[in-house]
Amino acid sequence: MSEELDSDSPTALSAQLHTLCDAYAACPSFTITSGSSPIDAKAVIITVPELGDERYGVTVTMSGPGGTMIMKQIAIRKGNVSVLLMGSPGLVDHHIEKALRKITTD
């Protein structure tokens, strides 16, 4: 699992989230090349728990010579901070609320 933390104005962070979401919406199927092997990927926008001020989520199913892998990505903005978790769906679901709590204070 990977985690990305960002801090900026709410407007700038919101723009980053919209860019990410718009990219997957515009191109839900794409090919990634690992070495010389093509990996077909399909992205599906998902519903994310009502956390923070703004949220976005996607699952990406990747199929290649080594088999199929599913990755989940959730990004949540609260005020002037955002957290993005990416990894196996179960790990992302398990850790997203805790990650958001650690970077925000009420």
FIVO-640263 format. One record per residue: y, x, z of N, C-alpha, C in turn; chain; residue in one letter; residue number from 1. Coordinates in Angstrom, 2 decimals, decimal comma, padded with zeros to 5 digits. Atoms other than C-alpha are relative to their C-alpha. Layout:
// residues N
{{Y X Z} {Y X Z} {Y X Z} "A" "A" NUM}
...
END
This chain:
// residues 106
{{-001,16 000,85 000,00} {000,00 000,00 000,00} {001,23 000,90 000,00} "A" "M" 1}
{{-001,27 -000,73 -000,02} {003,54 001,18 -000,67} {001,09 -000,92 000,52} "A" "S" 2}
{{-001,11 000,74 -000,56} {006,77 000,15 000,96} {001,29 000,63 -000,49} "A" "E" 3}
{{-001,32 -000,47 000,41} {010,32 000,42 -000,34} {001,04 -000,73 000,82} "A" "E" 4}
{{-001,09 000,58 -000,78} {013,36 -000,14 001,83} {001,31 000,33 -000,70} "A" "L" 5}
{{-001,29 -000,20 000,63} {016,84 -000,59 000,40} {001,10 -000,59 000,87} "A" "D" 6}
{{-001,17 000,49 -000,70} {020,28 -001,06 001,88} {001,18 000,07 -000,97} "A" "S" 7}
{{-001,15 000,08 000,90} {023,31 -002,19 -000,13} {000,70 -001,32 000,29} "A" "D" 8}
{{-000,65 001,30 -000,18} {025,63 -005,13 -000,43} {-000,98 -001,10 -000,37} "A" "S" 9}
{{000,89 001,11 000,37} {023,87 -008,52 -000,56} {000,04 -000,30 -001,50} "A" "P" 10}
{{-000,12 000,27 001,44} {025,21 -008,97 -004,11} {-000,80 001,00 -000,82} "A" "T" 11}
{{000,73 -001,04 000,74} {023,77 -005,65 -005,32} {-001,51 -000,15 000,19} "A" "A" 12}
{{001,43 000,19 -000,24} {020,38 -006,25 -003,66} {-000,52 -001,23 -000,72} "A" "L" 13}
{{000,39 001,23 000,69} {020,25 -009,77 -005,08} {-000,16 000,27 -001,50} "A" "S" 14}
{{000,09 -000,34 001,42} {020,91 -008,39 -008,56} {-001,28 000,78 -000,30} "A" "A" 15}
{{001,24 -000,76 000,18} {018,02 -005,92 -008,14} {-001,22 -000,92 000,02} "A" "Q" 16}
{{001,12 000,94 -000,07} {015,66 -008,74 -007,11} {-000,09 -000,84 -001,26} "A" "L" 17}
{{-000,01 000,82 001,22} {016,73 -010,87 -010,08} {-000,46 000,80 -001,21} "A" "H" 18}
{{000,43 -000,85 001,11} {016,23 -007,94 -012,47} {-001,52 000,15 000,01} "A" "T" 19}
{{001,45 -000,13 -000,13} {012,69 -007,44 -011,16} {-000,71 -001,28 -000,40} "A" "L" 20}
{{000,60 001,29 000,30} {011,84 -011,13 -011,33} {000,14 -000,34 -001,48} "A" "C" 21}
{{-000,24 000,31 001,42} {013,39 -011,56 -014,78} {-000,88 000,84 -000,92} "A" "D" 22}
{{000,84 -000,87 000,82} {011,42 -008,60 -016,15} {-001,43 -000,53 -000,09} "A" "A" 23}
{{001,36 000,55 000,02} {008,06 -010,07 -015,12} {-000,04 -001,36 -000,69} "A" "Y" 24}
{{-000,04 001,31 000,66} {009,09 -013,54 -016,31} {000,10 000,15 -001,51} "A" "A" 25}
{{-000,19 -000,21 001,43} {010,16 -012,21 -019,71} {-001,22 000,62 -000,66} "A" "A" 26}
{{001,14 -000,70 000,57} {007,04 -010,12 -020,19} {-001,18 -000,05 000,98} "A" "C" 27}
{{001,08 000,12 -000,98} {004,13 -011,45 -018,12} {-001,29 000,74 -000,37} "A" "P" 28}
{{001,16 -000,78 000,42} {001,54 -009,55 -020,17} {000,49 001,31 -000,62} "A" "S" 29}
{{-000,43 -001,29 000,51} {001,86 -005,84 -020,89} {-001,16 000,98 000,12} "A" "F" 30}
{{001,02 -001,04 -000,04} {-000,16 -002,66 -021,34} {000,58 001,25 000,64} "A" "T" 31}
{{-000,35 -001,25 -000,66} {000,00 000,41 -019,12} {-000,98 001,04 -000,53} "A" "I" 32}
{{000,91 -001,04 000,44} {-001,44 003,70 -020,33} {-000,20 001,00 001,13} "A" "T" 33}
{{000,36 -000,98 -001,02} {-003,26 005,88 -017,82} {-000,77 001,11 -000,71} "A" "S" 34}
{{000,59 -001,03 000,85} {-003,98 009,17 -019,56} {-000,01 -000,52 -001,42} "A" "G" 35}
{{000,09 000,57 001,35} {-005,27 007,91 -022,89} {-000,63 -001,39 000,03} "A" "S" 36}
{{000,66 001,30 -000,13} {-006,79 004,69 -021,53} {001,02 -001,13 000,18} "A" "S" 37}
{{-000,89 001,15 -000,19} {-004,93 001,41 -022,02} {-000,51 -000,91 001,11} "A" "P" 38}
{{000,32 000,94 -001,07} {-004,82 -000,95 -019,06} {000,81 -001,25 -000,26} "A" "I" 39}
{{-000,68 001,28 000,23} {-004,02 -004,59 -019,78} {000,41 -000,61 001,33} "A" "D" 40}
{{-000,52 000,56 -001,24} {-001,85 -006,23 -017,13} {000,58 -001,39 -000,26} "A" "A" 41}
{{-000,56 001,35 000,06} {-000,95 -009,87 -016,50} {000,67 -000,28 001,34} "A" "K" 42}
{{-000,77 000,29 -001,21} {001,76 -010,84 -014,01} {000,16 -001,51 000,16} "A" "A" 43}
{{-000,19 001,40 -000,33} {001,99 -014,21 -012,29} {000,98 -000,08 001,17} "A" "V" 44}
{{-000,98 000,21 -001,07} {005,06 -015,20 -010,26} {-000,65 -000,89 001,05} "A" "I" 45}
{{000,64 000,75 -001,08} {003,93 -016,48 -006,85} {001,03 -000,51 000,99} "A" "I" 46}
{{-000,84 000,53 -001,08} {005,39 -018,49 -004,00} {-000,09 000,95 001,18} "A" "T" 47}
{{-000,08 -000,93 -001,12} {006,53 -016,31 -001,11} {000,44 -000,79 001,23} "A" "V" 48}
{{-000,42 000,71 -001,22} {006,88 -017,45 002,53} {001,53 -000,01 000,13} "A" "P" 49}
{{-001,45 000,15 -000,20} {010,37 -018,65 003,48} {000,50 001,01 001,02} "A" "E" 50}
{{-000,48 -001,09 -000,85} {011,55 -015,34 004,89} {001,30 000,53 -000,58} "A" "L" 51}
{{-001,22 -000,61 000,47} {014,97 -013,75 004,69} {000,91 -000,96 -000,74} "A" "G" 52}
{{-000,96 000,79 000,76} {017,82 -014,92 002,50} {-000,46 -000,23 -001,43} "A" "D" 53}
{{000,45 000,06 001,39} {016,07 -014,31 -000,81} {-001,34 000,69 -000,08} "A" "E" 54}
{{001,34 -000,55 000,07} {012,52 -013,57 -001,83} {-000,55 -000,11 -001,41} "A" "R" 55}
{{000,62 -000,05 001,31} {010,36 -012,80 -004,83} {-001,42 000,53 000,17} "A" "Y" 56}
{{001,36 -000,51 -000,07} {006,65 -012,27 -005,37} {-000,71 -000,11 -001,34} "A" "G" 57}
{{000,79 -000,01 001,22} {004,20 -011,47 -008,14} {-001,37 000,60 000,31} "A" "V" 58}
{{001,29 -000,69 000,00} {000,53 -010,68 -008,51} {-000,20 000,53 -001,42} "A" "T" 59}
{{000,28 -000,62 001,29} {-000,49 -008,34 -011,29} {-001,48 000,33 -000,03} "A" "V" 60}
{{001,41 -000,29 000,20} {-004,07 -008,26 -012,53} {-000,10 001,03 -001,12} "A" "T" 61}
{{000,13 -001,09 000,97} {-004,91 -005,00 -014,31} {-001,46 000,20 -000,34} "A" "M" 62}
{{001,38 -000,18 000,47} {-008,04 -004,60 -016,43} {-000,06 001,19 -000,94} "A" "S" 63}
{{000,15 -001,19 000,83} {-009,17 -001,32 -017,90} {-001,43 000,47 000,01} "A" "G" 64}
{{001,36 -000,53 000,09} {-012,19 000,88 -018,48} {-000,71 000,08 001,35} "A" "P" 65}
{{000,59 -000,14 -001,32} {-012,73 001,30 -014,73} {-000,22 -001,32 000,73} "A" "G" 66}
{{000,16 001,30 -000,65} {-012,72 -002,44 -013,97} {001,32 -000,71 000,15} "A" "G" 67}
{{-001,18 000,83 -000,22} {-010,21 -004,96 -012,70} {000,53 000,21 001,41} "A" "T" 68}
{{-000,65 -000,16 -001,29} {-007,70 -004,55 -009,89} {001,15 -001,00 000,09} "A" "M" 69}
{{-001,10 000,93 -000,23} {-005,26 -007,06 -008,39} {000,97 000,63 000,98} "A" "I" 70}
{{-001,04 -000,55 -000,83} {-001,97 -005,89 -006,94} {001,01 -001,12 000,30} "A" "M" 71}
{{-001,01 000,98 -000,38} {000,56 -008,01 -005,05} {001,28 000,74 000,35} "A" "K" 72}
{{-001,30 -000,58 -000,30} {004,26 -007,27 -004,80} {000,89 -001,10 000,56} "A" "Q" 73}
{{-000,94 000,95 -000,61} {006,65 -009,08 -002,45} {001,26 000,76 000,38} "A" "I" 74}
{{-001,30 -000,56 -000,38} {010,34 -008,31 -002,08} {000,79 -001,08 000,74} "A" "A" 75}
{{-000,79 000,94 -000,80} {012,52 -009,95 000,57} {001,32 000,67 000,36} "A" "I" 76}
{{-001,33 -000,48 -000,40} {016,26 -009,55 001,11} {000,48 -000,81 001,18} "A" "R" 77}
{{-000,66 000,66 -001,12} {017,93 -010,34 004,40} {001,31 000,74 000,25} "A" "K" 78}
{{-001,31 -000,63 -000,13} {021,64 -009,65 004,47} {000,12 001,19 -000,93} "A" "G" 79}
{{-000,22 -001,18 000,83} {022,29 -006,13 003,29} {-001,19 000,96 -000,03} "A" "N" 80}
{{001,21 -000,80 000,10} {018,68 -004,86 003,50} {-001,08 -000,77 -000,74} "A" "V" 81}
{{001,15 000,63 000,64} {015,57 -005,51 001,48} {-001,23 000,87 000,23} "A" "S" 82}
{{001,27 -000,69 -000,13} {011,93 -004,59 001,81} {-000,89 -000,48 -001,13} "A" "V" 83}
{{000,94 000,32 001,06} {009,37 -004,45 -000,98} {-001,34 000,62 000,39} "A" "L" 84}
{{001,35 -000,50 -000,24} {005,65 -004,15 -000,28} {-000,82 -000,22 -001,25} "A" "L" 85}
{{000,86 000,11 001,16} {003,12 -003,49 -003,02} {-001,36 000,58 000,35} "A" "M" 86}
{{001,35 -000,48 -000,28} {-000,63 -003,18 -002,72} {-001,00 -001,13 -000,12} "A" "G" 87}
{{001,02 001,04 000,04} {-003,76 -005,21 -002,19} {000,57 -001,28 000,62} "A" "S" 88}
{{-000,58 001,24 -000,49} {-002,94 -008,90 -001,64} {-000,15 -000,22 001,50} "A" "P" 89}
{{000,21 000,21 -001,43} {-004,45 -009,05 001,86} {000,90 000,88 000,87} "A" "G" 90}
{{-000,85 -000,90 -000,78} {-002,55 -006,01 003,12} {001,47 -000,40 -000,09} "A" "L" 91}
{{-001,39 000,42 000,16} {000,77 -007,19 001,68} {000,27 -001,25 000,84} "A" "V" 92}
{{-000,17 001,24 -000,78} {000,33 -010,66 003,21} {000,03 000,29 001,50} "A" "D" 93}
{{000,12 -000,31 -001,43} {-000,63 -009,16 006,56} {001,24 000,71 000,55} "A" "H" 94}
{{-001,07 -000,86 -000,51} {002,32 -006,77 006,81} {001,42 -000,43 -000,35} "A" "H" 95}
{{-001,36 000,27 000,47} {005,31 -008,44 005,10} {000,93 -000,50 001,12} "A" "I" 96}
{{-000,87 000,50 -001,07} {006,66 -010,34 008,12} {000,35 001,11 000,99} "A" "E" 97}
{{-000,24 -001,11 -000,92} {006,28 -007,30 010,38} {000,98 001,00 -000,60} "A" "K" 98}
{{-000,91 -000,94 000,66} {008,03 -005,06 007,83} {001,42 -000,54 000,00} "A" "A" 99}
{{-001,33 000,60 000,02} {010,94 -007,49 007,55} {000,61 000,03 001,41} "A" "L" 100}
{{-000,51 -000,02 -001,38} {011,27 -007,75 011,35} {000,48 001,39 000,41} "A" "R" 101}
{{-000,35 -001,36 -000,40} {011,40 -003,98 011,72} {001,32 000,47 -000,59} "A" "K" 102}
{{-001,24 -000,50 000,63} {014,36 -003,55 009,36} {001,19 -000,90 000,22} "A" "I" 103}
{{-001,11 000,91 -000,20} {016,47 -006,50 010,44} {000,19 -000,29 001,49} "A" "T" 104}
{{-000,29 000,44 -001,36} {018,16 -007,55 013,65} {000,85 -001,24 -000,10} "A" "T" 105}
{{-000,78 001,24 000,02} {019,59 -010,93 014,43} {001,20 000,10 000,91} "A" "D" 106}
END
